[in-house]
Amino acid sequence: MSSQKFAQRLKLPPRTQKRLDHWQTNVPKWQHQVYGPLNSYLTTAFPLNMFIVKPQSLLREQSASSPDDNDNDWDEGTTLDSIDSRGQAVTKTRSYPDFCVDQYWGADDDSNFKADIIRVIVEVGSRTKSLGDISYTRVFIQQQLEGYMEAVGPQRWEGLLLGVCMLGSEVLLMRMAERDNDNVDADWNPSKDPSVSPQFVFTDSNGNPEWISMFDARFDHQMENVYRYCLAHD
């Protein structure tokens, strides 16, 4: 495989670029290896003048325990566990994705209906032997992401919503159909609307979801499309 720079158009900080490029030949195994560099990429791709990148540490209640031997995104009960950027266990009392990229407009209060609109949701998995077959892991985090996308309420989503599953250096992309808040009921919620569900951006010849390399130009193109959409709808 020839060496290839990740998202070269962005002119990422040199150390971030080097770390991400390294994943082409040395795929990260654990979630917490991905969080820091991924956060740096997201904050560069979606700059602070228009976006807020919200990692899980801002959205989840963290426990003081260390990662268990499973090192996956679930526990023995009905809630899901994850690992933060410091390698500490994160216990969710509610389901929240690893990253949300929000387009925002000023103060977050009741008078500002469009304070935050979610544009990108990212869920990261671990490539661990304890999870068994890699295809099972893919399905597991895909279902997690679908649930997050369907649970986004009408006050947090309009227009374009892109979902990203990330496993090592591979990604799966999903997209919700564009929606205009001005033409829906105030109590509308996509999770209760059977006509609304995430659609796979890329599929194979059999219609199955296609996982692609993060170094594939199609991934960077989709992320750039979100940014340009937001510029046109700011």
N, CA and C of each residue as an Amber inpcrd file, in Angstrom:
protein
   702
   0.8450000  -1.1980000   0.0000000   0.0000000   0.0000000   0.0000000
   0.8810000   1.2500000   0.0000000   0.6310000   2.1570000  -0.9070000
   1.4110000   3.3770000  -0.9710000   1.0130000   4.3160000   0.1490000
   2.0140000   5.0860000   0.6060000   1.7620000   6.0290000   1.6890000
   0.8420000   7.1380000   1.2020000  -0.0600000   7.5540000   2.0590000
  -1.0640000   8.5390000   1.6790000  -1.3600000   9.4340000   2.8660000
  -1.4590000  10.7280000   2.6210000  -1.7600000  11.6610000   3.7030000
  -3.2660000  11.7550000   3.9000000  -3.6700000  11.8300000   5.1610000
  -5.0800000  11.9060000   5.4960000  -5.5640000  13.3500000   5.4130000
  -6.6870000  13.5700000   4.7070000  -7.3460000  14.8840000   4.6370000
  -6.3450000  16.0110000   4.4130000  -5.5260000  15.8530000   3.4030000
  -4.4240000  16.7830000   3.1730000  -4.8980000  18.2100000   2.9070000
  -6.1040000  18.3720000   2.3820000  -6.6360000  19.7010000   2.0700000
  -6.7520000  20.5870000   3.3070000  -6.8740000  19.9630000   4.4930000
  -7.1330000  20.7260000   5.7170000  -5.8920000  21.3870000   6.2900000
  -4.7130000  20.9200000   5.8930000  -3.4640000  21.4080000   6.4850000
  -3.5180000  21.2730000   8.0100000  -3.7040000  20.0440000   8.4480000
  -3.7530000  19.7360000   9.8740000  -2.4370000  20.0980000  10.5540000
  -2.4530000  20.3360000  11.8710000  -1.1930000  20.5330000  12.5950000
  -0.2450000  19.3700000  12.3040000   1.0390000  19.6410000  12.0950000
   1.9750000  18.5900000  11.6680000   1.9580000  17.3440000  12.5480000
   1.8610000  17.5200000  13.8590000   1.8850000  16.3500000  14.7420000
   0.6020000  15.5280000  14.6030000  -0.5190000  16.2250000  14.4310000
  -1.7810000  15.5170000  14.2040000  -1.7370000  14.7730000  12.8760000
  -1.2150000  15.4330000  11.8440000  -1.1080000  14.7990000  10.5280000
  -0.2610000  13.5320000  10.5990000   0.8540000  13.6240000  11.3040000
   1.7500000  12.4710000  11.4170000   1.0710000  11.3230000  12.1540000
   0.3380000  11.6460000  13.2260000  -0.3360000  10.6120000  14.0040000
  -1.4060000   9.9050000  13.1610000  -2.2110000  10.6900000  12.4570000
  -3.2780000  10.1010000  11.6490000  -2.7240000   9.3190000  10.4610000
  -1.7020000   9.8430000   9.8090000  -1.1000000   9.1380000   8.6790000
  -0.5250000   7.7870000   9.1120000  -0.0550000   7.7240000  10.3430000
   0.5340000   6.4910000  10.8710000  -0.4880000   5.3560000  10.9260000
  -1.7630000   5.7240000  11.0290000  -2.8160000   4.7080000  11.1320000
  -3.0110000   3.9260000   9.8390000  -2.4350000   4.4050000   8.7500000
  -2.5980000   3.6820000   7.4900000  -1.8880000   2.3250000   7.5370000
  -0.7750000   2.2730000   8.2380000  -0.0170000   1.0220000   8.3440000
  -0.0320000   0.4460000   9.7560000  -0.3980000   1.2460000  10.7430000
  -0.4710000   0.8030000  12.1350000  -1.8510000   1.1650000  12.6860000
  -2.8100000   0.3030000  12.4290000  -4.2050000   0.5870000  12.7620000
  -4.3950000   0.6170000  14.2780000  -5.0000000   1.6860000  14.8280000
  -5.2280000   1.7500000  16.2730000  -6.1780000   0.6470000  16.7270000
  -5.8310000   0.0220000  17.8430000  -6.6120000  -1.1030000  18.3390000
  -7.7020000  -0.6600000  19.3040000  -7.3970000   0.3550000  20.1100000
  -8.2930000   0.7430000  21.1950000  -8.9740000   2.0710000  20.9100000
 -10.1670000   2.2240000  21.4430000 -10.9160000   3.4700000  21.2850000
 -10.1310000   4.6780000  21.7730000  -9.5400000   4.5510000  22.9690000
  -8.9090000   5.7300000  23.5640000  -7.6730000   6.1860000  22.7890000
  -7.1330000   5.3360000  21.9020000  -6.0520000   5.7660000  21.0280000
  -6.5630000   6.6960000  19.9300000  -7.8290000   6.5740000  19.6310000
  -8.4290000   7.3160000  18.5160000  -8.9300000   8.6870000  18.9440000
  -9.4350000   8.8050000  20.1760000 -10.1660000  10.0010000  20.5890000
  -9.3900000  11.3060000  20.4100000  -8.1620000  11.3720000  20.9000000
  -7.4030000  12.6220000  20.8390000  -7.1420000  13.0980000  19.4230000
  -6.4950000  12.2730000  18.5840000  -6.2570000  12.6800000  17.2020000
  -7.5470000  12.9570000  16.4310000  -8.5900000  12.1640000  16.6910000
  -9.8630000  12.3900000  16.0060000 -10.4600000  13.7300000  16.4070000
 -10.3630000  14.0830000  17.6870000 -10.8570000  15.3770000  18.1430000
 -10.1090000  16.5160000  17.4650000  -8.7890000  16.3660000  17.3290000
  -7.9850000  17.3880000  16.6570000  -8.4060000  17.5380000  15.1970000
  -8.6630000  16.4140000  14.5300000  -9.1280000  16.4570000  13.1450000
 -10.4750000  17.1570000  13.0380000 -11.4220000  16.7930000  13.9040000
 -12.7660000  17.3600000  13.8320000 -12.7610000  18.8610000  14.0840000
 -11.9510000  19.3190000  15.0360000 -11.9160000  20.7540000  15.3380000
 -11.2200000  21.5460000  14.2330000 -10.4070000  20.8690000  13.4240000
  -9.8040000  21.5330000  12.2640000 -10.7720000  21.5300000  11.0870000
 -11.4360000  20.4060000  10.8690000 -12.3920000  20.2950000   9.7630000
 -13.6200000  21.1620000   9.9870000 -13.9780000  21.3630000  11.2660000
 -15.1550000  22.1560000  11.6250000 -14.7330000  23.2210000  12.6390000
 -14.2230000  24.3630000  12.1610000 -13.6000000  25.3660000  13.0360000
 -14.5780000  26.0380000  13.9940000 -14.0000000  26.5990000  15.0540000
 -14.7760000  27.1200000  16.1740000 -15.6270000  28.3320000  15.8430000
 -15.3460000  29.0140000  14.7510000 -16.1520000  30.1930000  14.4260000
 -17.5910000  29.8280000  14.0690000 -17.8350000  28.5470000  13.7460000
 -19.1750000  28.1220000  13.3550000 -19.6260000  26.8320000  14.0460000
 -18.6730000  26.0870000  14.6070000 -18.9820000  24.7570000  15.1310000
 -18.4660000  24.5620000  16.5540000 -19.1290000  23.6590000  17.2770000
 -18.6430000  23.1670000  18.5570000 -18.5330000  21.6470000  18.4500000
 -17.3430000  21.1210000  18.7220000 -17.1450000  19.6760000  18.7590000
 -17.3110000  19.2220000  20.2000000 -18.2780000  18.3460000  20.4380000
 -18.6080000  17.9110000  21.7970000 -18.2100000  16.4510000  21.9900000
 -17.1090000  16.2000000  22.7050000 -16.7100000  14.8170000  22.9890000
 -17.5040000  14.2320000  24.1350000 -17.3820000  12.9330000  24.3120000
 -18.1690000  12.2300000  25.3170000 -17.9220000  12.7250000  26.7330000
 -16.7450000  13.2410000  27.0250000 -16.4590000  13.6810000  28.3840000
 -17.3640000  14.8310000  28.8100000 -17.9360000  15.5340000  27.8410000
 -18.8380000  16.6390000  28.1470000 -20.2840000  16.1820000  28.2590000
 -20.5530000  14.9360000  27.8370000 -21.9300000  14.4830000  27.7390000
 -22.2570000  13.3000000  28.6290000 -21.2550000  12.6470000  29.1760000
 -21.4980000  11.4430000  29.9590000 -21.0090000  11.6160000  31.3830000
 -21.6360000  10.9210000  32.3020000 -21.1420000  10.8470000  33.6640000
 -20.0420000   9.7970000  33.7170000 -18.8650000  10.1750000  34.2210000
 -17.7370000   9.2670000  34.2310000 -17.6050000   8.5750000  35.5770000
 -17.2310000   7.3100000  35.5400000 -16.9450000   6.5860000  36.7680000
 -15.4630000   6.6800000  37.0620000 -15.0840000   6.3660000  38.2770000
 -13.6820000   6.4570000  38.6650000 -12.9250000   5.1710000  38.3900000
 -13.6000000   4.1600000  37.8710000 -12.9540000   2.8710000  37.6450000
 -12.0920000   2.9000000  36.3990000 -11.2210000   1.9120000  36.2890000
 -10.3690000   1.7790000  35.1180000 -11.0340000   0.8690000  34.1070000
 -10.5450000   0.8480000  32.8560000 -11.1420000  -0.0300000  31.8520000
 -11.1090000  -1.4770000  32.3090000 -12.1980000  -2.1890000  32.0510000
 -12.2070000  -3.6010000  32.4170000 -11.5440000  -4.4250000  31.3300000
 -11.5470000  -5.7400000  31.5150000 -10.8290000  -6.5990000  30.5840000
 -11.5040000  -6.7020000  29.2310000 -12.7690000  -6.3180000  29.1590000
 -13.4790000  -6.4550000  27.8940000 -13.0840000  -5.3840000  26.9040000
 -12.8390000  -4.1560000  27.4180000 -12.4370000  -3.0370000  26.5720000
 -13.3510000  -2.8590000  25.3820000 -14.6600000  -2.9750000  25.6220000
 -15.5990000  -2.7530000  24.5400000 -16.6160000  -1.7210000  24.9600000
 -17.6640000  -1.5770000  24.1970000 -18.6080000  -0.4910000  24.4030000
 -19.8840000  -0.9590000  25.0880000 -19.7730000  -2.0430000  25.9000000
 -20.9450000  -2.4900000  26.6230000 -20.5410000  -3.0750000  27.9630000
 -21.5190000  -3.2300000  28.8880000 -21.2540000  -3.8570000  30.1720000
 -22.2470000  -4.9880000  30.3830000 -22.3070000  -5.4880000  31.6290000
 -23.1550000  -6.6440000  31.8970000 -24.6340000  -6.2890000  31.9980000
 -24.9270000  -4.9950000  32.1640000 -26.3070000  -4.5690000  32.3150000
 -26.8870000  -4.0480000  31.0260000 -27.8140000  -3.1130000  31.1610000
 -28.4900000  -2.5820000  29.9790000 -27.8580000  -1.2930000  29.4950000
 -26.9560000  -0.6930000  30.2880000 -26.2870000   0.5180000  29.8490000
 -25.0010000   0.1490000  29.1340000 -24.4090000   1.1140000  28.4440000
 -23.2030000   0.8780000  27.6800000 -22.0340000   1.6060000  28.3090000
 -20.8460000   0.9860000  28.2890000 -19.6360000   1.6160000  28.7760000
 -18.7570000   1.9990000  27.6050000 -17.8660000   2.9590000  27.8370000
 -16.8930000   3.3440000  26.8490000 -15.6310000   3.7480000  27.5880000
 -14.6190000   4.1850000  26.8640000 -13.3500000   4.5800000  27.4480000
 -13.0360000   5.9810000  26.9720000 -12.6890000   6.8770000  27.9050000
 -12.4360000   8.2540000  27.5000000 -11.0110000   8.4130000  26.9920000
 -10.6470000   9.6610000  26.6480000  -9.3540000   9.9260000  26.0300000
  -8.1870000   9.6660000  26.9690000  -8.4540000   9.5150000  28.2680000
  -7.4020000   9.2200000  29.2360000  -7.3610000   7.7350000  29.5820000
  -8.1800000   6.9200000  28.9160000  -8.2010000   5.4960000  29.1810000
  -9.0280000   5.1140000  30.3760000  -9.8610000   6.0360000  30.8780000
 -10.7110000   5.7570000  32.0240000 -12.0900000   5.2990000  31.5630000
 -12.7060000   4.4400000  32.3710000 -14.0350000   3.9350000  32.0220000
 -15.0580000   5.0510000  32.0880000 -15.9810000   5.0420000  31.1500000
 -17.0650000   6.0150000  31.1000000 -18.3730000   5.2510000  31.1280000
 -19.1830000   5.5170000  32.1320000 -20.4730000   4.8520000  32.2480000
 -21.5720000   5.8090000  31.8510000 -22.4670000   5.3570000  30.9940000
 -23.5400000   6.2120000  30.5110000 -24.8290000   5.9020000  31.2450000
 -25.4240000   6.9270000  31.8260000 -26.7680000   6.7660000  32.3510000
 -27.7770000   6.9910000  31.2390000 -27.3550000   7.6560000  30.1780000
 -28.1430000   7.7970000  28.9690000 -27.2030000   7.5660000  27.7990000
 -27.7590000   7.3130000  26.6320000 -26.9280000   7.0100000  25.4730000
 -26.4680000   8.2850000  24.7920000 -25.1830000   8.4500000  24.6980000
 -24.5990000   9.5780000  23.9880000 -23.4570000   9.0850000  23.1160000
 -23.3060000   9.6320000  21.9300000 -22.2250000   9.2110000  21.0340000
 -20.8780000   9.7540000  21.4920000 -19.8220000   9.2450000  20.8700000
 -18.4800000   9.6700000  21.2510000 -18.2050000  11.1210000  20.8790000
 -18.6870000  11.5600000  19.7280000 -18.5330000  12.9620000  19.3210000
 -19.7960000  13.4430000  18.6190000 -20.1520000  14.6850000  18.8790000
 -21.1360000  15.4040000  18.0740000 -20.4790000  16.6730000  17.5580000
 -20.6950000  16.9700000  16.2950000 -20.2750000  18.2510000  15.7330000
 -21.5300000  19.0860000  15.5420000 -21.6220000  20.1800000  16.2880000
 -22.8020000  21.0440000  16.2490000 -22.4860000  22.3570000  15.5520000
 -23.3540000  22.7630000  14.6500000 -23.3280000  24.1290000  14.1410000
 -24.1040000  24.9630000  15.1510000 -23.5540000  26.1070000  15.5610000
 -24.2020000  26.8390000  16.6490000 -24.3520000  28.3170000  16.3240000
 -25.3360000  28.9050000  17.0010000 -25.6790000  30.3050000  16.7880000
 -25.8570000  30.9980000  18.1430000 -24.7850000  31.4260000  18.7400000
 -24.8780000  32.2550000  19.9390000 -25.2780000  31.5180000  21.1960000
 -25.9950000  32.2430000  22.0750000 -26.3190000  31.7420000  23.4070000
 -27.2480000  30.5340000  23.3490000 -27.0410000  29.6110000  24.2770000
 -27.8710000  28.4090000  24.3700000 -28.9570000  28.6460000  25.4100000
 -30.0740000  29.2160000  24.9750000 -31.1850000  29.4580000  25.8930000
 -32.5050000  29.3010000  25.1450000 -33.6070000  29.4030000  25.8750000
 -34.9270000  29.1340000  25.3020000 -35.3060000  30.1030000  24.1890000
 -34.7380000  31.3060000  24.2210000 -35.0860000  32.3020000  23.2110000
 -34.3760000  32.0610000  21.8810000 -33.3760000  31.1920000  21.8800000
 -32.5990000  30.9110000  20.6740000 -32.8870000  29.4810000  20.2220000
 -33.8770000  29.3190000  19.3420000 -34.3090000  27.9860000  18.9160000
 -33.1900000  27.2280000  18.2130000 -32.3600000  27.9530000  17.4550000
 -31.2850000  27.3090000  16.7050000 -29.9380000  27.4950000  17.3940000
 -29.9120000  27.3720000  18.7120000 -28.6410000  27.5310000  19.4110000
 -27.6230000  26.4940000  18.9390000 -28.0410000  25.2510000  18.8320000
 -27.1800000  24.1620000  18.3810000 -27.9630000  23.2320000  17.4560000
 -27.3960000  22.9460000  16.2900000 -27.9500000  21.9510000  15.3820000
 -26.8750000  20.8900000  15.1370000 -27.1960000  19.6350000  15.4250000
 -26.2220000  18.5580000  15.2290000 -26.0590000  18.2740000  13.7400000
 -24.8050000  18.2930000  13.2850000 -24.5050000  18.0390000  11.8750000
 -23.7910000  16.7060000  11.6520000 -22.9490000  16.2960000  12.6140000
 -22.2060000  15.0400000  12.4840000 -22.2330000  14.3100000  13.8250000
 -22.4920000  13.0050000  13.7870000 -22.4110000  12.1490000  14.9670000
 -21.3690000  11.0720000  14.6870000 -20.4310000  10.8920000  15.6200000
 -19.3530000   9.9200000  15.4420000 -19.3700000   8.9120000  16.5870000
 -19.3240000   7.6420000  16.2540000 -19.2060000   6.5810000  17.2550000
 -17.9770000   5.7380000  16.9300000 -17.1220000   5.5220000  17.9360000
 -15.8470000   4.8340000  17.7610000 -15.8910000   3.4750000  18.4460000
 -15.3670000   2.4570000  17.7860000 -15.2740000   1.1260000  18.3670000
 -13.8330000   0.6970000  18.5290000 -13.6210000  -0.4230000  19.2250000
 -12.2880000  -0.9880000  19.4270000 -12.1230000  -2.2570000  18.6040000
 -10.9420000  -2.4230000  18.0300000 -10.6290000  -3.6520000  17.2940000
  -9.9290000  -4.6160000  18.2510000 -10.6940000  -5.2730000  19.1140000
 -10.1110000  -6.1440000  20.1300000 -10.5130000  -7.5890000  19.8990000
  -9.6310000  -8.5040000  20.2760000  -9.9270000  -9.9300000  20.1310000
 -11.0880000 -10.3410000  21.0240000 -11.2430000  -9.6390000  22.1560000
 -12.3000000 -10.0140000  23.0860000 -13.6900000  -9.8020000  22.5000000
 -13.7860000  -8.9880000  21.4520000 -15.0780000  -8.7550000  20.8160000
 -15.4220000  -9.8350000  19.7880000 -14.4650000 -10.7080000  19.5280000
 -14.7390000 -11.7800000  18.5810000 -14.6550000 -11.3240000  17.1370000
 -15.5110000 -11.8700000  16.3290000 -15.5050000 -11.6110000  14.8920000
 -15.6930000 -10.1340000  14.5870000 -14.8670000  -9.6130000  13.6780000
 -14.9040000  -8.1860000  13.3640000 -16.2390000  -7.7840000  12.7620000
 -16.8960000  -8.6950000  12.0550000 -18.1890000  -8.3670000  11.4520000
 -19.2330000  -8.1050000  12.5270000 -19.1460000  -8.8230000  13.6500000
 -20.0670000  -8.5800000  14.7630000 -19.8350000  -7.1890000  15.3430000
 -18.5720000  -6.8140000  15.4970000 -18.2410000  -5.4930000  16.0290000
 -18.7920000  -4.4020000  15.1340000 -18.6530000  -4.5950000  13.8370000
 -19.1720000  -3.6070000  12.8910000 -20.6810000  -3.4310000  13.0470000
 -21.3920000  -4.5360000  13.1250000 -22.8460000  -4.4670000  13.2770000
 -23.2140000  -3.8030000  14.5970000 -22.4770000  -4.1100000  15.6450000
 -22.7690000  -3.5740000  16.9720000 -22.6810000  -2.0490000  16.9930000
 -21.5630000  -1.4840000  16.5120000 -21.4390000  -0.0270000  16.5700000
 -22.3110000   0.6490000  15.5110000 -22.5930000  -0.0640000  14.4190000
 -23.5340000   0.4700000  13.4290000 -24.9090000   0.6590000  14.0590000
 -25.3560000  -0.3280000  14.8210000 -26.6550000  -0.2350000  15.4760000
 -26.6630000   0.8630000  16.5310000 -25.5440000   1.0360000  17.2250000
 -25.4410000   2.1320000  18.1860000 -25.6430000   3.4740000  17.4920000
 -24.9160000   3.6660000  16.3910000 -24.9930000   4.9390000  15.6810000
 -26.3900000   5.1790000  15.1290000 -27.0090000   4.1540000  14.5780000
 -28.3730000   4.2970000  14.0730000 -29.3080000   4.7650000  15.1830000
 -29.1430000   4.1870000  16.3680000 -29.9750000   4.5860000  17.4990000
 -29.7650000   6.0310000  17.8870000 -28.5110000   6.4800000  17.8850000
 -28.2220000   7.8750000  18.2160000 -28.8520000   8.8190000  17.1990000
 -28.7310000   8.4750000  15.9130000 -29.2610000   9.3420000  14.8700000
 -30.7770000   9.4230000  14.9340000 -31.4160000   8.2960000  15.2150000
 -32.8770000   8.2820000  15.2890000 -33.3950000   8.9900000  16.5330000
 -32.5540000   9.0840000  17.5680000 -32.9830000   9.6890000  18.8290000
 -32.8180000  11.2010000  18.8620000 -32.1710000  11.7770000  17.8530000
 -31.9690000  13.2280000  17.8440000 -33.3170000  13.9210000  17.6740000
 -33.6810000  14.7680000  18.6270000 -34.9800000  15.4360000  18.5970000
 -35.0330000  16.5680000  17.5930000 -36.2200000  17.0830000  17.3160000
 -36.4040000  18.1150000  16.2940000 -35.6940000  19.4240000  16.6040000
 -35.4240000  19.7020000  17.8720000 -34.7300000  20.9430000  18.2040000
 -33.2350000  20.8520000  17.9440000 -32.7180000  19.6470000  17.7110000
 -31.2830000  19.4740000  17.5170000 -30.9130000  19.0470000  16.1040000
 -31.9120000  18.9290000  15.2230000 -31.5980000  18.4800000  13.8690000
 -32.5340000  19.1130000  12.8630000 -31.9490000  19.6940000  11.8460000
 -32.6660000  20.0930000  10.6420000 -31.6650000  20.0640000   9.5080000
 -32.1490000  19.8990000   8.3030000 -31.2340000  19.8570000   7.1700000
 -30.4370000  18.5730000   7.1200000 -29.1200000  18.6920000   7.0900000
 -28.2290000  17.5550000   6.8850000 -27.7360000  16.9810000   8.2120000
 -27.7540000  15.6510000   8.3380000 -27.1900000  14.9620000   9.5010000
 -26.4060000  13.7530000   9.0070000 -25.0970000  13.7420000   9.2890000
 -24.2120000  12.6620000   8.8530000 -23.7530000  11.8620000  10.0640000
 -23.7790000  10.5340000   9.9500000 -23.2860000   9.6570000  11.0020000
 -22.0410000   8.9240000  10.5450000 -21.0760000   8.7900000  11.4630000
 -19.8140000   8.1200000  11.1550000 -19.5350000   7.0510000  12.2050000
 -19.4550000   5.7890000  11.7780000 -18.9120000   4.7130000  12.6170000
 -17.4250000   4.6010000  12.3030000 -16.5940000   4.4770000  13.3320000
 -15.1530000   4.3490000  13.1070000 -14.6260000   3.1480000  13.8710000
 -13.9390000   2.2820000  13.1610000 -13.3560000   1.0850000  13.7530000
 -11.9360000   0.9600000  13.2220000 -10.9520000   1.2450000  14.0640000
  -9.5790000   1.3080000  13.5950000  -9.4270000   2.4540000  12.6190000
  -9.0500000   2.1460000  11.3880000  -8.9360000   3.1850000  10.3570000
 -10.0220000   3.0390000   9.2940000 -11.0660000   2.2770000   9.6090000
 -12.1960000   2.1120000   8.6960000 -13.3990000   2.9060000   9.1860000
 -14.2160000   3.3630000   8.2450000 -15.4040000   4.1370000   8.5950000
 -16.6120000   3.6290000   7.8090000 -17.7710000   3.7870000   8.4300000
 -19.0540000   3.5310000   7.7770000 -19.8710000   4.8010000   7.9100000
 -20.4300000   5.2780000   6.8050000 -21.1540000   6.5470000   6.8050000
 -22.6470000   6.3240000   6.6180000 -23.4280000   7.0610000   7.4170000
 -24.8820000   7.0560000   7.2990000 -25.3790000   8.4920000   7.2530000
 -26.5200000   8.6850000   6.6280000 -27.0450000  10.0340000   6.4490000
 -28.5530000  10.0180000   6.6410000 -29.0600000  11.0600000   7.3070000
 -30.5010000  11.2530000   7.4190000 -30.9490000  12.1800000   6.3010000
 -32.1490000  11.9650000   5.7930000 -32.7000000  12.8270000   4.7520000
 -32.8240000  14.2510000   5.2700000 -32.6460000  15.2160000   4.3910000
 -32.7640000  16.6140000   4.8000000 -34.1870000  16.9200000   5.2450000
 -34.2800000  17.7700000   6.2650000 -35.5880000  18.1000000   6.8240000
 -35.6190000  19.5760000   7.1910000 -36.7660000  20.2070000   6.9480000
 -36.9650000  21.6210000   7.2510000 -37.8580000  21.7360000   8.4770000
 -37.3330000  22.3160000   9.5520000 -38.1130000  22.4440000  10.7870000
 -39.3720000  23.2770000  10.6090000 -39.3800000  24.1580000   9.6230000
 -40.5340000  25.0430000   9.4460000 -41.7600000  24.2940000   8.9330000
 -41.5630000  23.0780000   8.4310000 -42.6690000  22.3460000   7.8180000
 -43.0490000  21.0650000   8.5630000 -42.6870000  20.9890000   9.8620000
 -43.0560000  19.8180000  10.6540000 -43.7040000  20.2650000  11.9450000
 -44.4650000  19.3630000  12.5620000 -45.0930000  19.6730000  13.8350000
 -44.0430000  19.8670000  14.9180000 -44.3730000  20.6800000  15.9080000
 -43.4260000  20.9980000  16.9700000 -43.0350000  19.7710000  17.7870000
 -43.9380000  18.7880000  17.9010000 -43.6490000  17.6040000  18.7100000
 -43.1180000  16.4380000  17.8810000 -42.7510000  16.7010000  16.6160000
 -42.2250000  15.6390000  15.7590000 -40.8970000  15.1240000  16.2870000
 -40.7030000  13.8180000  16.2270000 -39.4420000  13.2090000  16.6310000
 -39.1160000  12.0840000  15.6600000 -37.9090000  12.0980000  15.0670000
 -37.5730000  11.0790000  14.0680000 -37.6120000   9.6670000  14.6140000
 -37.3470000   9.4900000  15.9260000 -37.3480000   8.1420000  16.4940000
 -38.7390000   7.5240000  16.5030000 -39.7860000   8.3570000  16.3490000
 -41.1570000   7.8570000  16.3490000 -41.7980000   7.9430000  14.9640000
 -41.0050000   8.2970000  13.9800000 -41.5040000   8.4340000  12.6160000
 -40.9220000   7.3090000  11.7680000 -41.7230000   6.2980000  11.3980000
 -41.1950000   5.1570000  10.6530000 -40.6870000   5.5150000   9.2650000
 -41.0460000   6.6880000   8.7580000 -40.5980000   7.0840000   7.4250000
 -39.1930000   7.6720000   7.4450000 -38.6540000   7.9000000   8.6540000
 -37.3330000   8.5130000   8.7790000 -36.3700000   7.5130000   9.3990000
 -35.3030000   7.2030000   8.7010000 -34.2760000   6.3160000   9.2330000
 -32.9630000   6.6130000   8.5270000 -31.8310000   6.3510000   9.1910000
 -30.5370000   6.5920000   8.5520000 -30.3510000   5.7110000   7.3180000
 -29.7470000   6.2800000   6.2960000 -29.4560000   5.5510000   5.0650000
 -27.9430000   5.4460000   4.8930000 -27.4680000   4.3090000   4.4040000
 -26.0400000   4.1420000   4.1720000 -25.6050000   5.0110000   2.9950000
 -24.4950000   5.7020000   3.1700000 -23.9820000   6.5530000   2.1010000
 -23.3590000   5.6990000   1.0030000 -22.6210000   4.6610000   1.3990000
 -21.9690000   3.7780000   0.4260000 -22.4000000   2.3320000   0.6760000
 -22.7420000   1.6390000  -0.4050000 -23.1120000   0.2250000  -0.3220000
 -22.3600000  -0.5610000  -1.3910000 -22.2330000  -1.8720000  -1.1610000
 -21.5780000  -2.7130000  -2.1590000 -22.5780000  -3.1360000  -3.2330000
 -22.1480000  -4.0080000  -4.1330000 -22.9930000  -4.4100000  -5.2620000
 -24.2420000  -5.1700000  -4.8270000 -24.2300000  -5.6820000  -3.5940000
 -25.3860000  -6.4030000  -3.0670000 -26.2690000  -5.5400000  -2.1730000
 -25.9250000  -4.2610000  -2.0830000 -26.7160000  -3.3590000  -1.2650000
 -26.3580000  -3.3740000   0.2040000 -25.2810000  -4.0630000   0.5750000
 -24.8440000  -4.1030000   1.9640000 -24.0200000  -2.8700000   2.3040000
 -24.0300000  -2.4360000   3.5730000 -23.2410000  -1.2610000   3.9510000
 -21.7650000  -1.4780000   3.6780000 -21.1180000  -0.4650000   3.1230000
 -19.7080000  -0.5720000   2.7530000 -18.8400000   0.2130000   3.7320000
 -17.9460000  -0.4850000   4.3990000 -16.9270000   0.1510000   5.2210000
 -15.7690000   0.5430000   4.3110000 -15.2950000   1.7630000   4.4520000
 -14.2000000   2.2400000   3.6170000 -13.0680000   2.7420000   4.5060000
 -11.8950000   2.8610000   3.9440000 -10.7580000   3.4060000   4.6790000
 -10.9660000   4.8980000   4.9350000 -10.5200000   5.3710000   6.0900000
 -10.5660000   6.8050000   6.3580000  -9.6630000   7.5660000   5.3970000
  -8.7470000   6.8560000   4.7310000  -7.8630000   7.4760000   3.7460000
  -8.4980000   7.5120000   2.3560000  -9.6340000   6.8700000   2.1980000
 -10.3830000   6.9240000   0.9450000 -10.8810000   8.3570000   0.7390000
 -10.6620000   8.9030000  -0.4400000 -11.0540000  10.2870000  -0.7190000
 -12.5460000  10.5160000  -0.5170000 -13.3480000   9.4560000  -0.5980000
 -14.7940000   9.6040000  -0.4210000 -15.1570000  10.0380000   0.9920000
 -14.3870000   9.5890000   1.9840000 -14.6640000   9.9900000   3.3640000
 -14.4210000  11.4800000   3.5490000 -13.2610000  11.9490000   3.1390000
 -12.9560000  13.3750000   3.2700000 -13.9440000  14.2150000   2.4750000
 -14.3750000  13.6980000   1.3280000 -15.3370000  14.4240000   0.4970000
 -16.6700000  14.5870000   1.2220000 -17.1210000  13.5520000   1.9020000
 -18.3840000  13.6380000   2.6370000 -18.2900000  14.6310000   3.7940000
 -17.1680000  14.6260000   4.4910000 -16.9850000  15.5720000   5.5950000
 -16.9200000  17.0070000   5.0720000 -16.2470000  17.1940000   3.9440000
 -16.1900000  18.5250000   3.3380000 -17.5760000  18.9640000   2.8800000
 -18.3780000  18.0340000   2.3770000 -19.7430000  18.3650000   1.9590000
 -20.5650000  18.9130000   3.1180000 -20.3890000  18.3150000   4.3150000
 -21.1040000  18.8130000   5.4900000 -20.6810000  20.2460000   5.7880000
 -19.3880000  20.4940000   5.7610000 -18.8870000  21.8460000   6.0340000
 -19.4530000  22.8490000   5.0310000 -19.4380000  22.5060000   3.7620000
 -19.9350000  23.4290000   2.7350000 -21.4500000  23.6170000   2.8540000
 -22.1630000  22.5700000   3.2270000 -23.6010000  22.6960000   3.4620000
 -23.8600000  23.7000000   4.5840000 -23.0800000  23.5920000   5.6430000
 -23.2640000  24.4980000   6.7810000 -22.9440000  25.9430000   6.4050000
 -21.9250000  26.1400000   5.5910000 -21.6170000  27.4900000   5.1140000
 -22.8020000  28.0830000   4.3640000 -23.4530000  27.2610000   3.5630000
 -24.5810000  27.7340000   2.7540000 -25.8520000  27.9160000   3.5700000
 -25.8870000  27.3530000   4.7860000 -27.0960000  27.4170000   5.6160000
 -26.7890000  28.0020000   6.9940000 -25.8890000  28.9490000   7.0320000
 -25.5090000  29.5620000   8.3120000 -26.3770000  30.7880000   8.6000000
